[in-house]
Amino acid sequence: MLVLLPPSEGKAASGSGAPLKLESLSLPGLTEARAAVVDELVELCAADEEKAREVLGLSEGLRGEVAKNVELRTAGARPAGQIYTGVLYDALDLATLDAAAKRRAGKALLISSGLWGAVRVGDRIPSYRCSAGVKLPGLGALGAFWRGPMGDVMPEVAGSGLVLDLRSGAYAAAWKPKGEVAEQTASVRVLHAPTRKVVSHFNKATKGRIVRDLLMAGVSPGGPGELVEVLRGLGYVVEATAPVKGGQAWSLDVLVDEIH
C-alpha cells in the first residue's frame, strides 16, 4: 500500500543537526529536479525579499518565511514526519504510533511537496515555504514542473499495489496515476454527512485518522475494493464509486458527522 499525503502550510522549525543532503532523499530520480527548485527558490529569496513574498503569496506577517528559504542548504534537517504539522498531521500523530506502525508508516507514506516533489516521512529536510501553487520565475508553475519528473518515477514507486490518494489541488495534478496503476488507486474525499459538502477541518482531520487507523491495524488492502471493506470494518461510513472503464481510479466518499 502506498499512501499519498498532502503537505502542510505550517511547518515545524528546522533541526539542529546536519543540513540537507539531496542525494540522501528517497526517490533519487527526483534529485535533479529538486536541486533546480531549491537553487531557484534560494536565489529568489536571497535577492529580493519583496518579490519573493509576492511570488510565494506571503502576507507581511509571514515575512520570516522568506529568510527560512534562504537557508535551505545550510539549516539543520529533521525527518519530514516531524517537519509537517497542521490538522491532518495532528490527527495522524506519527510520534505516538507503536513501533510496528511507525515501520509501516516509513514504507507506506509519501508526502507531496512543491519543493521536493515527494518525500517519505523519514527523509531529513529543513523547514521551508513553497507550495505547489507557486510559480517560480525560471521554472514556472511548480505543479506543472513536477509532472515530468514525477511521471518518470512514480509508476515504479506505486508498483502493483493499492495507492490511497489523499492529495488535493495542485499536488494531485503533479502526478495522475494512469493505466493499471490508476485501476489500483482510490481517491478519497471526506464529506460532512448532514450537508454532503467538503469542510476543510473535517476533511484533513479525518484523512489523518484514516491513515493512523490503517497503520495501527496493520492492514494492507490489496486494492480499492478491499480498502472499502477494511475502512467499513474500522467504523467508517464509505460510499464507493468504481470506475466505469479501464485505466481509471476509484472514488471514495467518507461521510462524517463530527470529529472526535
C-alpha positions in Angstrom: 0.0 0.0 0.0 1.2 3.5 -0.9 -0.5 6.5 0.8 -0.1 9.8 -0.9 -0.4 12.7 1.6 -0.6 16.4 1.0 2.0 18.6 2.8 1.0 21.3 5.3 1.3 25.1 5.1 2.6 25.2 8.6 5.8 23.5 9.4 8.0 22.9 12.5 11.3 24.7 12.8 14.4 23.2 11.1 16.5 21.0 13.2 20.0 21.5 14.7 21.7 18.5 13.1 23.3 18.0 9.7 21.9 20.1 6.8 20.0 18.9 3.7 21.6 16.2 1.5 19.5 16.0 -1.6 21.2 12.8 -2.7 20.0 11.0 0.5 16.3 11.6 -0.1 14.0 8.8 -1.2 13.0 8.7 -4.9 16.5 9.6 -6.2 15.1 10.0 -9.7 13.8 13.4 -8.4 17.2 14.7 -7.3 18.0 16.8 -10.3 14.6 18.4 -10.3 14.8 19.0 -6.5 18.1 20.7 -7.0 16.7 23.0 -9.6 13.8 24.1 -7.4 16.0 24.6 -4.3 18.5 26.7 -6.3 15.9 29.0 -7.8 14.0 29.3 -4.5 17.1 30.2 -2.6 18.2 32.7 -5.2 14.8 34.4 -5.4 14.5 34.7 -1.6 18.1 35.9 -1.1 17.9 38.5 -3.9 14.6 40.3 -3.3 12.5 39.8 -0.2 9.5 41.7 -1.5 9.5 39.9 -4.8 9.9 36.6 -3.0 6.9 37.4 -0.8 4.8 38.2 -3.8 5.8 35.0 -5.6 5.2 32.9 -2.6 1.9 34.6 -1.7 3.0 35.5 1.8 1.5 38.2 3.9 3.5 40.8 5.8 3.2 38.6 8.9 4.9 35.7 7.2 7.9 37.7 6.0 10.2 35.5 8.1 9.4 32.5 5.8 11.5 34.2 3.1 14.6 34.1 5.3 13.8 30.5 6.1 14.1 29.6 2.4 17.4 31.4 2.1 18.9 28.9 4.5 17.6 25.8 2.8 21.0 24.3 2.1 22.5 25.2 5.5 19.7 24.8 8.0 19.6 21.7 10.1 17.4 19.0 8.7 14.8 16.8 10.5 12.6 13.9 9.4 9.8 15.1 7.2 7.3 13.4 9.6 8.4 15.9 12.2 8.5 19.0 9.9 5.0 18.8 8.6 2.3 20.0 11.1 -1.3 21.0 10.9 -4.7 19.3 11.2 -4.0 16.2 9.2 -0.6 15.6 10.8 -2.0 16.3 14.3 -4.7 13.6 13.7 -2.1 11.2 12.2 0.2 11.8 15.2 3.2 9.8 13.9 5.1 10.2 17.2 2.6 8.2 19.2 2.3 5.2 16.8 3.6 1.9 18.1 6.9 0.6 16.7 5.3 -1.7 14.1 3.0 1.1 12.9 6.0 3.5 12.6 7.8 1.0 10.4 4.7 0.7 8.2 4.5 4.5 8.0 8.1 4.7 6.8 7.4 2.4 4.0 3.8 3.4 3.0 3.6 7.2 3.4 4.7 9.6 0.7 4.2 13.3 1.3 3.7 15.5 -1.8 5.7 18.8 -2.0 6.1 21.8 -4.2 9.8 21.8 -3.3 10.7 18.2 -3.1 8.2 16.6 -5.4 7.5 13.9 -2.8 9.4 12.6 0.3 9.0 9.8 2.8 8.4 10.6 6.5 11.9 9.6 7.4 13.6 11.8 4.8 15.6 14.6 6.5 14.6 18.0 5.2 14.7 21.6 6.5 11.6 23.7 7.2 10.6 25.8 4.1 7.7 27.6 2.5 6.9 26.8 -1.1 3.5 25.3 -2.2 2.8 23.5 -5.5 0.7 26.5 -6.5 3.8 28.8 -6.6 5.0 30.0 -10.0 8.8 30.5 -9.9 10.2 33.0 -12.4 12.6 30.5 -14.1 10.7 27.2 -13.7 7.1 28.3 -13.9 4.2 26.7 -12.0 5.6 24.0 -9.8 2.5 21.8 -10.1 3.2 21.6 -13.8 7.0 21.4 -13.4 6.8 18.2 -11.3 4.6 16.3 -13.8 7.5 15.1 -15.9 9.9 14.0 -13.1 7.0 12.6 -11.0 5.6 10.8 -14.1 9.0 9.1 -14.6 9.5 7.8 -11.0 6.0 7.2 -9.6 4.8 4.2 -11.5 7.7 2.2 -10.2 7.2 3.5 -6.6 3.5 2.6 -6.8 4.2 -0.8 -8.2 1.1 -3.1 -8.4 -0.4 -2.5 -5.0 -3.1 -0.2 -3.7 -2.5 3.6 -4.0 -4.5 5.6 -1.4 -4.6 9.1 -2.8 -5.4 11.8 -0.1 -3.9 14.7 -2.0 -5.7 17.8 -3.3 -5.4 20.6 -5.7 -2.0 21.2 -7.4 -0.5 18.3 -5.6 -2.9 15.8 -7.2 -2.2 17.4 -10.5 1.5 16.9 -10.2 1.1 13.2 -10.8 -2.0 11.5 -12.0 -1.9 7.7 -12.0 -2.5 6.1 -15.4 -3.3 2.6 -16.7 -3.0 -0.3 -14.3 -1.8 2.0 -11.5 -4.9 4.1 -11.8 -7.0 1.0 -11.5 -5.3 0.3 -8.2 -5.8 3.9 -7.0 -8.5 5.1 -4.6 -9.0 8.8 -4.4 -10.7 9.9 -1.2 -12.7 12.9 -0.1 -14.4 13.5 3.2 -17.9 14.9 3.3 -19.8 16.4 6.2 -22.7 13.9 6.3 -25.6 16.4 7.0 -24.6 18.8 4.2 -22.6 16.4 1.9 -20.1 19.2 1.5 -16.3 19.1 1.9 -15.4 21.0 5.0 -11.6 21.7 5.4 -11.3 20.7 9.1 -13.4 17.5 8.7 -11.5 16.6 5.5 -8.0 17.0 6.9 -8.6 15.5 10.4 -10.5 12.5 9.1 -7.8 11.7 6.5 -5.2 11.8 9.2 -7.4 9.5 11.4 -7.9 7.1 8.4 -4.2 6.7 7.8 -3.5 6.3 11.5 -6.1 3.6 11.9 -4.8 1.7 8.9 -1.3 1.8 10.2 -2.3 0.8 13.7 -4.5 -2.0 12.4 -1.5 -3.4 10.4 -3.7 -4.0 7.3 -2.6 -3.5 3.7 -5.6 -3.8 1.4 -4.8 -5.4 -1.9 -6.9 -3.0 -3.9 -9.6 -0.3 -3.7 -12.5 -2.7 -3.3 -10.7 -4.4 -0.3 -9.9 -0.9 1.1 -13.6 -0.1 1.2 -14.3 -3.2 3.2 -11.4 -2.5 5.6 -12.5 1.1 6.2 -16.0 0.0 6.9 -14.6 -2.6 9.3 -12.8 0.2 11.1 -16.1 2.0 11.6 -16.1 4.5 8.7 -19.1 5.2 6.5 -17.9 4.9 2.9 -19.6 5.3 -0.4 -17.6 3.9 -3.3 -17.7 4.6 -7.0 -15.9 2.0 -9.1 -14.5 3.1 -12.5 -16.8 2.5 -15.5 -13.8 1.7 -17.7 -10.2 0.6 -17.5 -7.4 3.0 -16.6 -9.5 5.0 -14.1 -9.3 5.4 -10.3 -11.9 4.6 -7.7 -13.6 7.4 -5.9 -14.4 7.0 -2.2 -16.5 9.4 -0.1 -16.1 9.1 3.6 -19.1 10.6 5.5 -18.6 12.1 8.9 -20.9 13.8 11.4 -18.3 15.2 13.7 -14.6 14.9 14.6 -13.8 13.1 17.7 
